[in-house]
Amino acid sequence: MEILTEKAEMGVVEQRFDLTVAGEVVPGIRWWPEGAGGPRPTILIGHGGTQHKRVPNVLGLARRFVRHLGYGAVALDAPGHGDRVTDPAAAERQRQALQARLAAGPGGPPRSFDPEEAKEWVERTTKGVAEWKALLGELDAQGGGPYGYWGVSMGTAIGLPFVAQEPRIAAAVLGLAGLSNRPGSDRFEQAARALRVPVLLVLQWDDELVEREQGLALFDAIGSSEKTAHLNPGGHVETPLFERDAYEAFFRRHLGSPR
């Protein structure tokens, strides 16, 4: 892990770093309380599709976890996102396509994937899982933990398989996703059934991208003995801000307080 910059603002230290995984540079950000020392619970934050490691909702969550809980937080740019975009025009087309699906409202036709898109989707998940694992290795070397994971939408597409095979993650907030016929769906369902850590699943009743039956099917498939679903009215990007209080209470319950 190569530290590039570090700054403190309103009690929160923000450290920009690069992590090299399988020969590829993965940009990331780490946050922790200013003046804090010693290991502390840390939340890994997985951003959504077309977003990046410092998009406002990620930054807001990270600062809440630091200020309210005394935790650390870390975010990475997912493959093909943020500072890892290699084709800006293609990334913009993807963003516009996503906006069009949101504008069309719920009940539209499912997204179709050509063979190349399907391949990229599966490869992105595989790479993302490996990168989160590599980051945990770095944090462990610095005496970090225990760890939680937060990630919805694409953050669940990558994060759920990661959590299912990573024993160092003690609890996870997932959501805005479901069981469907998307690329890699069989492995995604297998990973859901393999989950054993406490899970808080957040869903939206009028989600334009995830049919409510798919979201409920995901909740049913999750193998954890402790699992809770929060279901709110509204679309894919309209999760109520009060759910952030629930995230904090969930992680405090399962990760404890800083030592």
Backbone as JSON, one array per atom type, in Angstrom:
{
  "sequence": "MEILTEKAEMGVVEQRFDLTVAGEVVPGIRWWPEGAGGPRPTILIGHGGTQHKRVPNVLGLARRFVRHLGYGAVALDAPGHGDRVTDPAAAERQRQALQARLAAGPGGPPRSFDPEEAKEWVERTTKGVAEWKALLGELDAQGGGPYGYWGVSMGTAIGLPFVAQEPRIAAAVLGLAGLSNRPGSDRFEQAARALRVPVLLVLQWDDELVEREQGLALFDAIGSSEKTAHLNPGGHVETPLFERDAYEAFFRRHLGSPR",
  "N": [[0.85, -1.19, 0.0], [0.72, 2.08, -1.0], [1.06, 5.23, 0.32], [-0.33, 8.24, -0.69], [-1.41, 10.86, -0.2], [-2.36, 12.77, 2.73], [-4.72, 14.13, 4.93], [-6.44, 16.13, 7.39], [-9.72, 16.83, 8.51], [-12.15, 18.4, 10.3], [-11.95, 16.59, 12.45], [-11.6, 14.16, 11.2], [-9.35, 12.02, 9.68], [-8.17, 11.7, 6.42], [-6.85, 9.52, 4.15], [-5.25, 9.05, 1.17], [-4.5, 6.36, -0.95], [-2.65, 3.96, -2.94], [-3.11, 0.66, -3.99], [-1.54, -2.22, -5.05], [-2.6, -4.89, -6.96], [-2.29, -7.98, -8.35], [-0.64, -6.86, -10.31], [-2.03, -4.58, -11.04], [-2.94, -1.23, -10.39], [-4.86, -0.18, -7.7], [-6.82, 2.34, -6.69], [-7.48, 3.89, -3.53], [-9.15, 5.04, -0.48], [-8.71, 5.85, 2.91], [-10.17, 6.33, 6.09], [-10.06, 7.67, 9.43], [-10.39, 8.4, 13.0], [-9.12, 11.55, 13.96], [-6.09, 11.8, 15.73], [-6.39, 9.34, 16.9], [-5.25, 6.19, 18.13], [-4.0, 2.81, 17.83], [-5.64, -0.4, 17.12], [-8.9, -0.63, 15.59], [-12.44, -1.15, 15.0], [-13.29, -1.51, 11.57], [-14.9, -0.41, 8.64], [-15.48, -1.63, 5.47], [-16.27, -0.08, 2.49], [-18.25, -0.48, -0.24], [-18.82, 0.97, -3.32], [-21.54, 2.0, -5.58], [-22.64, 1.15, -8.97], [-21.25, 3.05, -11.65], [-20.26, 4.89, -9.89], [-17.72, 6.03, -7.5], [-14.84, 5.89, -5.29], [-15.01, 8.15, -3.63], [-17.46, 9.27, -3.85], [-20.35, 11.29, -2.97], [-22.2, 9.87, -1.19], [-20.68, 7.74, -0.22], [-18.54, 9.1, 1.01], [-19.99, 10.53, 2.95], [-21.01, 8.41, 4.53], [-18.61, 7.21, 5.42], [-17.48, 9.26, 7.0], [-19.44, 9.49, 8.98], [-19.24, 6.96, 10.24], [-16.71, 7.23, 11.33], [-16.9, 9.57, 12.99], [-19.18, 9.13, 14.61], [-18.96, 6.53, 15.62], [-16.3, 6.07, 16.12], [-14.88, 4.45, 14.48], [-12.77, 3.07, 11.83], [-12.72, 3.52, 8.24], [-12.8, 2.35, 4.87], [-12.49, 2.71, 1.35], [-12.5, 1.52, -2.02], [-11.79, 2.14, -5.5], [-13.84, 0.45, -7.67], [-13.24, -2.11, -10.16], [-12.84, -0.64, -13.34], [-14.0, 1.78, -12.62], [-14.16, 5.16, -11.28], [-10.93, 6.41, -10.73], [-10.01, 4.41, -12.3], [-11.17, 4.27, -14.74], [-10.84, 3.66, -18.12], [-11.89, 4.24, -20.56], [-13.44, 6.95, -21.08], [-15.65, 7.79, -22.65], [-17.18, 5.48, -23.0], [-17.78, 4.95, -20.33], [-19.42, 7.13, -19.78], [-21.56, 6.58, -21.46], [-22.56, 4.31, -20.2], [-23.36, 5.46, -17.79], [-25.41, 7.16, -18.69], [-27.18, 5.27, -19.72], [-27.92, 3.95, -17.39], [-29.22, 6.05, -16.05], [-31.36, 6.39, -17.77], [-32.77, 4.0, -17.4], [-33.54, 4.32, -14.74], [-35.18, 6.56, -15.0], [-37.24, 5.49, -16.48], [-38.77, 4.08, -14.71], [-40.18, 1.57, -12.42], [-40.72, -1.9, -13.39], [-39.88, -2.16, -15.99], [-38.29, -3.71, -18.92], [-35.92, -6.37, -18.25], [-32.39, -5.8, -17.9], [-30.34, -6.38, -20.71], [-27.53, -8.34, -21.74], [-24.8, -8.35, -23.9], [-22.47, -10.84, -25.17], [-19.82, -9.89, -24.58], [-20.26, -7.9, -22.67], [-21.36, -9.48, -20.64], [-19.17, -11.07, -20.0], [-17.38, -9.1, -19.04], [-18.81, -8.25, -16.79], [-18.74, -10.49, -15.05], [-15.96, -10.77, -14.77], [-15.35, -8.36, -13.5], [-16.54, -8.66, -10.98], [-15.04, -10.85, -10.0], [-12.43, -9.77, -9.96], [-12.88, -7.63, -8.21], [-13.48, -8.92, -5.76], [-11.01, -10.18, -5.24], [-9.45, -7.9, -4.87], [-10.51, -6.66, -2.58], [-9.85, -8.64, -0.73], [-7.05, -8.51, -0.83], [-6.69, -5.95, 0.21], [-7.6, -6.34, 2.85], [-5.53, -7.95, 3.76], [-3.44, -6.1, 3.86], [-4.46, -4.31, 5.8], [-4.64, -6.01, 7.99], [-1.94, -6.47, 8.44], [-1.26, -4.13, 9.6], [-2.38, -4.3, 12.03], [-5.17, -4.15, 12.1], [-8.85, -4.3, 12.37], [-11.75, -5.52, 14.28], [-13.68, -6.32, 11.23], [-16.22, -4.9, 9.15], [-18.59, -4.93, 6.41], [-19.99, -2.73, 4.04], [-22.16, -2.28, 1.38], [-24.14, -1.58, -1.39], [-26.29, -2.31, -4.24], [-24.17, -2.37, -6.99], [-22.19, -2.61, -5.14], [-23.09, -4.71, -3.62], [-23.19, -6.73, -5.53], [-20.47, -7.25, -5.91], [-19.63, -7.33, -3.26], [-21.16, -9.24, -1.76], [-20.34, -11.91, -2.65], [-17.67, -11.62, -1.84], [-17.85, -11.28, 0.99], [-18.99, -13.74, 1.63], [-16.93, -15.55, 1.33], [-14.95, -14.69, 3.0], [-13.6, -14.95, 6.02], [-12.81, -12.99, 7.8], [-14.57, -10.89, 7.81], [-17.07, -9.66, 9.86], [-19.71, -8.78, 9.9], [-22.32, -7.57, 7.73], [-23.76, -5.03, 5.68], [-25.97, -5.1, 3.09], [-27.65, -4.84, -0.14], [-30.25, -3.48, -2.38], [-30.3, -5.21, -4.51], [-30.82, -8.42, -6.09], [-31.94, -11.83, -6.67], [-31.53, -12.96, -9.9], [-31.43, -13.34, -13.5], [-29.0, -12.4, -14.3], [-25.54, -12.12, -15.55], [-23.44, -14.61, -14.12], [-25.23, -15.37, -12.15], [-25.81, -17.82, -10.93], [-23.55, -18.39, -9.32], [-23.66, -16.19, -7.68], [-26.03, -16.65, -6.23], [-25.28, -19.02, -4.93], [-23.26, -17.99, -3.31], [-24.79, -16.31, -1.67], [-26.29, -18.2, -0.24], [-24.25, -19.33, 1.15], [-23.54, -17.47, 3.04], [-22.84, -16.59, 6.42], [-22.51, -14.68, 8.36], [-23.96, -12.02, 10.39], [-26.45, -10.15, 8.67], [-27.72, -7.16, 7.32], [-30.17, -6.34, 5.16], [-31.05, -4.02, 2.77], [-33.77, -2.8, 0.96], [-35.72, -1.44, -1.78], [-39.06, -0.67, -2.34], [-40.09, 0.24, -4.77], [-38.09, -0.13, -6.62], [-36.34, 0.57, -9.56], [-34.5, -0.99, -10.86], [-34.3, -3.46, -9.67], [-36.5, -5.99, -9.29], [-39.07, -6.33, -6.85], [-39.68, -8.93, -6.05], [-37.33, -10.25, -6.69], [-35.53, -9.11, -4.9], [-36.66, -9.97, -2.44], [-36.36, -12.68, -2.8], [-33.61, -12.89, -2.68], [-33.17, -12.22, 0.01], [-34.43, -14.44, 1.2], [-32.7, -16.42, 0.32], [-30.27, -15.93, 1.59], [-27.99, -17.36, 3.78], [-27.45, -16.82, 6.44], [-28.01, -17.1, 9.95], [-28.78, -14.96, 11.44], [-30.44, -12.43, 10.13], [-31.78, -9.49, 8.69], [-34.29, -7.6, 7.06], [-34.8, -4.43, 5.66], [-37.31, -2.63, 4.24], [-38.25, -0.11, 2.16], [-40.45, 2.47, 0.82], [-40.11, 3.82, -2.53], [-37.6, 4.56, -5.1], [-34.6, 3.15, -6.67], [-32.43, 4.81, -5.96], [-33.31, 6.06, -3.7], [-33.14, 5.39, -1.01], [-34.0, 5.94, 2.33], [-32.47, 8.5, 4.35], [-32.51, 8.0, 7.06], [-31.9, 5.37, 7.36], [-29.21, 5.25, 7.72], [-28.77, 5.56, 10.43], [-29.59, 3.06, 11.25], [-27.6, 1.48, 10.08], [-25.38, 2.22, 11.61], [-26.16, 1.37, 14.21], [-26.36, -1.36, 13.75], [-23.7, -2.13, 13.06], [-22.37, -1.34, 15.39], [-23.46, -3.08, 17.22], [-22.45, -5.54, 16.36], [-19.7, -5.27, 15.91], [-18.69, -3.92, 18.05], [-17.05, -1.53, 20.26], [-14.29, 0.8, 19.77], [-11.13, -0.27, 20.94]],
  "CA": [[0.0, 0.0, 0.0], [1.51, 3.3, -1.11], [0.32, 6.4, 0.77], [-0.09, 9.36, -1.59], [-1.73, 12.11, 0.5], [-3.07, 12.63, 4.01], [-5.21, 15.41, 5.44], [-7.43, 16.03, 8.46], [-10.77, 17.82, 8.41], [-13.24, 18.25, 11.27], [-11.76, 15.41, 13.28], [-11.48, 12.94, 10.39], [-8.17, 11.93, 8.84], [-8.43, 11.04, 5.13], [-5.57, 9.11, 3.56], [-5.36, 8.51, -0.19], [-3.46, 5.36, -1.17], [-2.74, 3.03, -4.06], [-2.86, -0.73, -3.65], [-1.27, -2.98, -6.26], [-3.14, -6.24, -6.89], [-2.09, -8.69, -9.62], [-0.01, -5.96, -11.25], [-2.9, -3.44, -11.36], [-3.05, -0.25, -9.31], [-6.23, 0.01, -7.22], [-6.85, 3.53, -5.83], [-8.37, 3.79, -2.38], [-9.14, 6.08, 0.56], [-8.9, 5.35, 4.27], [-10.56, 7.38, 7.04], [-10.06, 7.28, 10.84], [-10.49, 9.58, 13.87], [-7.88, 12.31, 14.17], [-5.48, 11.6, 17.03], [-6.65, 8.0, 17.43], [-4.18, 5.21, 18.01], [-4.38, 1.43, 18.09], [-6.62, -1.02, 16.22], [-10.3, -0.27, 15.79], [-13.31, -1.7, 13.97], [-13.16, -0.83, 10.28], [-15.94, -0.75, 7.68], [-15.13, -1.57, 4.06], [-17.42, 0.51, 1.81], [-18.28, -0.74, -1.68], [-19.7, 1.93, -4.0], [-22.45, 1.49, -6.59], [-22.25, 1.26, -10.37], [-20.94, 4.38, -12.2], [-19.75, 5.76, -8.82], [-16.3, 5.89, -7.21], [-14.48, 5.76, -3.87], [-15.27, 9.35, -2.84], [-18.76, 9.84, -4.21], [-20.87, 11.86, -1.73], [-22.8, 8.96, -0.2], [-19.58, 7.0, 0.4], [-17.85, 10.03, 1.9], [-20.85, 10.8, 4.1], [-21.02, 7.23, 5.39], [-17.3, 7.04, 6.06], [-17.31, 10.26, 8.06], [-20.34, 9.11, 10.08], [-18.66, 5.84, 10.98], [-15.57, 7.74, 12.09], [-17.29, 10.54, 14.01], [-20.2, 8.63, 15.53], [-18.6, 5.24, 16.21], [-14.87, 5.95, 16.38], [-14.37, 3.4, 13.61], [-12.11, 3.4, 10.58], [-13.48, 3.17, 7.04], [-11.95, 2.26, 3.67], [-13.19, 2.51, 0.08], [-11.68, 1.32, -3.21], [-12.42, 2.24, -6.8], [-14.09, -0.86, -8.25], [-12.7, -2.24, -11.52], [-13.5, 0.15, -14.36], [-14.69, 2.93, -12.04], [-13.32, 6.19, -10.67], [-9.64, 6.63, -11.37], [-9.68, 3.23, -13.11], [-11.85, 4.36, -16.03], [-9.9, 3.74, -19.24], [-12.64, 4.72, -21.72], [-14.43, 7.88, -20.54], [-16.87, 7.84, -23.46], [-17.96, 4.29, -22.67], [-18.29, 5.14, -18.97], [-20.52, 8.08, -19.86], [-22.71, 5.87, -22.05], [-23.11, 3.46, -19.16], [-24.06, 6.32, -16.84], [-26.64, 7.61, -19.31], [-28.09, 4.12, -19.81], [-28.45, 3.74, -16.05], [-30.17, 7.12, -15.79], [-32.56, 6.13, -18.56], [-33.53, 2.93, -16.74], [-34.16, 4.9, -13.55], [-36.24, 7.46, -15.43], [-38.35, 4.7, -17.03], [-39.58, 3.6, -13.61], [-40.17, 0.12, -12.2], [-41.51, -2.74, -14.29], [-39.33, -2.18, -17.34], [-37.65, -4.97, -19.3], [-34.63, -6.58, -17.6], [-31.22, -5.42, -18.68], [-29.77, -7.44, -21.53], [-26.08, -8.31, -21.81], [-24.18, -9.09, -24.98], [-21.43, -11.73, -24.6], [-18.69, -9.15, -24.05], [-20.71, -7.27, -21.41], [-21.5, -10.53, -19.63], [-17.81, -11.44, -19.59], [-16.85, -8.01, -18.23], [-19.54, -8.25, -15.51], [-18.21, -11.56, -14.2], [-14.56, -10.46, -14.48], [-15.32, -7.26, -12.54], [-16.82, -9.22, -9.66], [-13.9, -11.67, -9.59], [-11.33, -8.87, -9.61], [-13.24, -6.85, -7.03], [-13.33, -9.78, -4.59], [-9.58, -10.34, -4.99], [-8.88, -6.64, -4.4], [-10.89, -6.49, -1.18], [-9.05, -9.57, 0.05], [-5.7, -7.96, -0.74], [-6.75, -4.82, 1.15], [-7.67, -6.88, 4.21], [-4.18, -8.38, 4.12], [-2.69, -4.9, 4.23], [-4.97, -3.79, 7.06], [-4.23, -6.95, 9.03], [-0.52, -6.27, 8.72], [-1.16, -2.93, 10.42], [-3.09, -4.53, 13.29], [-6.54, -3.67, 11.99], [-9.96, -5.18, 12.67], [-12.55, -6.37, 13.39], [-14.12, -5.68, 10.0], [-17.56, -5.02, 8.59], [-18.68, -4.53, 5.01], [-21.2, -2.04, 3.6], [-22.18, -2.07, -0.06], [-25.44, -1.88, -2.01], [-26.29, -2.31, -5.7], [-22.95, -3.03, -7.41], [-21.45, -2.93, -3.92], [-23.52, -6.04, -3.22], [-22.79, -7.67, -6.58], [-19.09, -7.62, -5.6], [-19.41, -7.53, -1.83], [-21.74, -10.45, -1.21], [-19.4, -13.03, -2.81], [-16.49, -11.37, -1.02], [-18.16, -11.57, 2.39], [-19.29, -15.16, 1.78], [-15.7, -16.35, 1.37], [-13.93, -13.99, 3.77], [-13.94, -15.13, 7.44], [-12.44, -11.82, 8.6], [-15.71, -9.97, 7.86], [-17.93, -10.1, 10.97], [-21.09, -8.37, 9.68], [-22.41, -6.89, 6.43], [-24.96, -4.36, 5.17], [-26.07, -5.33, 1.66], [-28.98, -4.48, -0.61], [-30.55, -2.95, -3.72], [-29.89, -6.29, -5.4], [-31.71, -9.56, -5.96], [-31.63, -13.0, -7.48], [-32.04, -12.74, -11.25], [-30.71, -14.09, -14.53], [-27.85, -11.64, -14.77], [-24.33, -12.95, -15.65], [-22.9, -15.09, -12.85], [-26.29, -15.44, -11.14], [-25.72, -19.08, -10.17], [-22.52, -18.24, -8.29], [-24.15, -15.18, -6.73], [-26.98, -17.32, -5.33], [-24.51, -19.93, -4.08], [-22.59, -17.18, -2.3], [-25.81, -15.87, -0.71], [-26.63, -19.33, 0.62], [-23.08, -19.64, 1.98], [-23.33, -16.44, 4.05], [-23.08, -17.0, 7.8], [-22.39, -13.54, 9.26], [-25.17, -11.2, 10.44], [-26.67, -9.35, 7.47], [-28.83, -6.23, 7.2], [-30.46, -6.18, 3.74], [-31.91, -2.87, 2.52], [-34.43, -2.9, -0.33], [-36.67, -0.39, -2.11], [-40.29, -1.27, -2.87], [-40.33, 0.69, -6.16], [-36.78, -0.15, -7.28], [-36.43, 0.49, -11.02], [-33.49, -1.91, -11.37], [-34.43, -4.76, -9.0], [-37.88, -6.31, -8.97], [-39.18, -6.61, -5.41], [-39.62, -10.39, -5.86], [-35.93, -10.64, -6.75], [-34.93, -8.73, -3.62], [-37.15, -10.86, -1.4], [-35.74, -13.99, -3.03], [-32.25, -12.81, -2.15], [-33.26, -12.32, 1.48], [-34.74, -15.82, 1.53], [-31.55, -17.28, 0.02], [-29.15, -15.66, 2.48], [-27.89, -18.47, 4.72], [-27.14, -16.38, 7.8], [-29.06, -17.33, 10.93], [-29.23, -13.62, 11.83], [-30.59, -11.56, 8.97], [-32.89, -8.56, 8.81], [-34.55, -6.83, 5.85], [-35.49, -3.15, 5.77], [-37.94, -2.38, 2.95], [-38.82, 1.23, 2.17], [-40.99, 2.95, -0.45], [-39.21, 4.64, -3.33], [-36.79, 3.94, -6.14], [-33.28, 2.57, -6.41], [-31.51, 5.77, -5.33], [-34.11, 6.82, -2.74], [-33.09, 4.83, 0.34], [-34.09, 7.06, 3.29], [-31.26, 8.79, 5.1], [-32.56, 7.47, 8.42], [-31.3, 4.04, 7.39], [-27.82, 5.36, 8.19], [-28.81, 5.28, 11.86], [-29.67, 1.6, 11.38], [-26.28, 0.92, 9.78], [-24.51, 2.44, 12.76], [-26.58, 0.49, 15.3], [-26.03, -2.74, 13.35], [-22.27, -2.38, 13.19], [-21.99, -1.22, 16.81], [-23.9, -4.31, 17.89], [-21.67, -6.71, 15.95], [-18.25, -5.02, 15.92], [-18.29, -3.35, 19.34], [-16.45, -0.2, 20.34], [-12.83, 0.79, 19.67], [-10.41, -0.61, 22.19]],
  "C": [[0.89, 1.24, 0.0], [0.65, 4.5, -0.73], [0.69, 7.59, -0.12], [-0.33, 10.71, -0.92], [-2.42, 11.8, 1.81], [-3.48, 14.01, 4.48], [-6.23, 15.14, 6.53], [-8.43, 17.16, 8.32], [-11.88, 17.49, 9.4], [-13.16, 16.91, 12.0], [-11.6, 14.1, 12.53], [-10.21, 13.02, 9.54], [-8.54, 11.15, 7.57], [-7.09, 10.77, 4.45], [-5.82, 8.48, 2.19], [-4.2, 7.57, -0.44], [-3.68, 4.62, -2.48], [-2.35, 1.64, -3.57], [-2.63, -1.49, -4.95], [-1.71, -4.43, -6.07], [-3.01, -6.87, -8.27], [-1.55, -7.76, -10.7], [-0.83, -4.75, -11.62], [-3.02, -2.53, -10.15], [-4.53, -0.03, -8.98], [-6.24, 1.22, -6.29], [-7.85, 3.36, -4.69], [-8.22, 4.96, -1.43], [-9.41, 5.4, 1.9], [-9.2, 6.52, 5.19], [-10.45, 6.82, 8.47], [-10.09, 8.53, 11.7], [-9.13, 10.25, 14.06], [-7.38, 12.09, 15.6], [-5.68, 10.22, 17.61], [-5.45, 7.09, 17.22], [-4.71, 3.81, 18.29], [-5.42, 0.91, 17.13], [-8.03, -0.6, 16.58], [-11.17, -0.94, 14.73], [-13.25, -0.85, 12.7], [-14.24, -1.34, 9.33], [-15.39, -0.58, 6.27], [-16.38, -1.13, 3.3], [-17.3, 0.27, 0.31], [-19.28, 0.16, -2.38], [-20.55, 1.26, -5.07], [-21.91, 1.67, -8.01], [-22.22, 2.7, -10.85], [-20.43, 5.34, -11.14], [-18.25, 5.54, -8.62], [-16.08, 5.98, -5.7], [-14.8, 6.98, -3.03], [-16.55, 10.04, -3.27], [-19.45, 10.29, -2.92], [-21.46, 10.88, -0.73], [-21.74, 8.1, 0.49], [-18.85, 7.88, 1.4], [-18.68, 10.31, 3.14], [-20.9, 9.63, 5.07], [-19.72, 7.08, 6.15], [-17.13, 8.02, 7.21], [-18.24, 9.99, 9.24], [-19.75, 7.98, 10.91], [-17.49, 6.29, 11.85], [-16.04, 8.6, 13.26], [-18.24, 9.96, 15.05], [-19.77, 7.37, 16.27], [-17.14, 5.15, 16.62], [-14.21, 4.87, 15.55], [-13.43, 3.96, 12.54], [-13.03, 3.0, 9.43], [-12.52, 3.19, 5.85], [-12.84, 2.05, 2.46], [-12.17, 2.35, -1.04], [-12.48, 1.69, -4.45], [-12.6, 0.83, -7.35], [-13.48, -0.92, -9.65], [-13.52, -1.45, -12.53], [-14.22, 1.38, -13.87], [-13.69, 3.93, -11.46], [-12.05, 6.44, -11.44], [-9.2, 5.46, -12.25], [-10.43, 3.22, -14.45], [-10.81, 4.53, -17.13], [-10.56, 4.25, -20.51], [-13.74, 5.65, -21.23], [-15.73, 7.92, -21.33], [-17.76, 6.65, -23.14], [-18.56, 4.4, -21.27], [-19.47, 6.1, -18.96], [-21.75, 7.42, -20.47], [-23.37, 4.96, -21.02], [-23.9, 4.29, -18.14], [-25.4, 6.77, -17.42], [-27.66, 6.47, -19.43], [-28.72, 3.82, -18.45], [-29.5, 4.81, -15.72], [-31.47, 6.9, -16.55], [-33.41, 5.03, -17.93], [-34.22, 3.45, -15.48], [-35.34, 5.78, -13.93], [-37.46, 6.7, -15.96], [-39.25, 4.14, -15.95], [-39.55, 2.09, -13.48], [-41.0, -0.62, -13.24], [-41.01, -2.77, -15.71], [-38.7, -3.52, -17.66], [-36.32, -5.14, -18.58], [-33.49, -6.19, -18.51], [-30.7, -6.62, -19.45], [-28.26, -7.24, -21.62], [-25.64, -9.03, -23.08], [-23.03, -9.9, -24.4], [-20.26, -10.98, -23.99], [-19.05, -8.47, -22.74], [-20.84, -8.3, -20.3], [-20.14, -10.95, -19.1], [-17.22, -10.38, -18.67], [-17.51, -7.99, -16.86], [-18.95, -9.27, -14.55], [-16.76, -11.27, -13.82], [-14.46, -9.35, -13.44], [-15.56, -7.77, -11.13], [-15.62, -10.02, -9.15], [-12.73, -10.8, -9.17], [-11.64, -8.1, -8.34], [-13.08, -7.65, -5.75], [-11.85, -9.92, -4.24], [-8.96, -9.07, -4.42], [-9.27, -6.35, -2.96], [-10.1, -7.42, -0.28], [-7.63, -9.05, 0.24], [-5.66, -6.78, 0.23], [-6.8, -5.31, 2.58], [-6.3, -7.37, 4.67], [-3.33, -7.22, 4.56], [-3.15, -4.36, 5.58], [-4.59, -4.7, 8.22], [-2.78, -6.74, 9.43], [-0.29, -5.05, 9.6], [-1.94, -3.08, 11.73], [-4.53, -4.09, 13.27], [-7.57, -4.69, 12.44], [-10.55, -4.94, 14.05], [-13.15, -5.57, 12.23], [-15.6, -5.93, 9.72], [-17.53, -4.59, 7.14], [-20.02, -3.84, 4.79], [-21.12, -1.86, 2.1], [-23.51, -2.47, -0.63], [-25.31, -1.75, -3.52], [-25.02, -3.03, -6.2], [-22.07, -3.38, -6.21], [-21.88, -4.25, -3.31], [-23.12, -7.08, -4.24], [-21.36, -8.16, -6.35], [-18.96, -8.05, -4.14], [-20.0, -8.8, -1.27], [-20.84, -11.66, -1.43], [-18.13, -12.87, -1.99], [-16.75, -11.75, 0.43], [-18.36, -13.07, 2.6], [-18.03, -16.01, 1.91], [-14.6, -15.73, 2.21], [-14.26, -14.07, 5.27], [-13.59, -13.93, 8.31], [-13.56, -10.77, 8.65], [-16.72, -10.5, 8.87], [-19.39, -9.75, 10.77], [-21.15, -7.56, 8.39], [-23.78, -6.25, 6.23], [-24.93, -4.5, 3.66], [-27.43, -4.84, 1.18], [-29.04, -3.92, -2.0], [-30.07, -3.93, -4.78], [-30.84, -7.45, -5.18], [-31.21, -10.74, -6.76], [-32.3, -12.82, -8.84], [-31.22, -13.58, -12.22], [-29.52, -13.31, -15.09], [-26.62, -12.56, -14.87], [-23.79, -13.34, -14.27], [-23.93, -15.31, -11.78], [-26.22, -16.72, -10.32], [-24.72, -18.96, -9.03], [-22.94, -17.22, -7.24], [-25.12, -15.82, -5.74], [-26.26, -18.29, -4.41], [-23.8, -19.17, -2.96], [-23.58, -16.71, -1.24], [-26.15, -17.0, 0.26], [-25.48, -19.72, 1.54], [-22.83, -18.6, 3.06], [-23.67, -16.97, 5.44], [-23.01, -15.83, 8.78], [-23.72, -12.81, 9.33], [-25.26, -10.27, 9.23], [-27.88, -8.44, 7.68], [-29.02, -5.97, 5.71], [-31.42, -5.02, 3.58], [-32.45, -2.95, 1.09], [-35.4, -1.73, -0.52], [-37.86, -1.0, -2.84], [-40.51, -0.94, -4.34], [-39.03, 0.75, -6.95], [-36.94, -0.35, -8.78], [-35.5, -0.57, -11.62], [-33.64, -3.32, -10.81], [-35.9, -4.99, -8.67], [-37.98, -6.75, -7.5], [-39.13, -8.12, -5.14], [-38.18, -10.89, -5.88], [-35.23, -10.29, -5.43], [-35.36, -9.63, -2.49], [-36.57, -12.27, -1.56], [-34.3, -14.01, -2.53], [-32.26, -12.93, -0.64], [-33.52, -13.76, 1.9], [-33.53, -16.72, 1.35], [-30.39, -17.09, 0.99], [-29.13, -16.7, 3.61], [-27.63, -18.08, 6.16], [-28.32, -16.66, 8.74], [-29.6, -16.01, 11.47], [-29.25, -12.75, 10.59], [-31.86, -10.74, 9.13], [-33.04, -7.82, 7.49], [-35.27, -5.53, 6.21], [-36.0, -2.8, 4.37], [-38.68, -1.05, 3.0], [-39.45, 1.57, 0.83], [-39.93, 3.74, -1.21], [-38.34, 3.83, -4.26], [-35.39, 3.58, -5.69], [-32.36, 3.52, -5.67], [-32.21, 6.59, -4.25], [-34.16, 6.17, -1.36], [-33.1, 5.96, 1.36], [-32.79, 7.24, 4.07], [-31.3, 8.21, 6.51], [-32.03, 6.03, 8.5], [-29.84, 4.09, 7.86], [-27.74, 5.16, 9.7], [-28.84, 3.76, 12.1], [-28.32, 0.95, 11.07], [-25.36, 1.04, 11.0], [-24.87, 1.49, 13.91], [-26.21, -0.96, 15.0], [-24.55, -3.02, 13.54], [-21.81, -2.26, 14.64], [-22.33, -2.51, 17.56], [-22.96, -5.47, 17.59], [-20.16, -6.52, 15.98], [-17.77, -4.42, 17.24], [-17.73, -1.95, 19.23], [-14.95, -0.3, 20.18], [-12.2, 0.48, 21.01], [-9.56, 0.57, 22.67]]
}
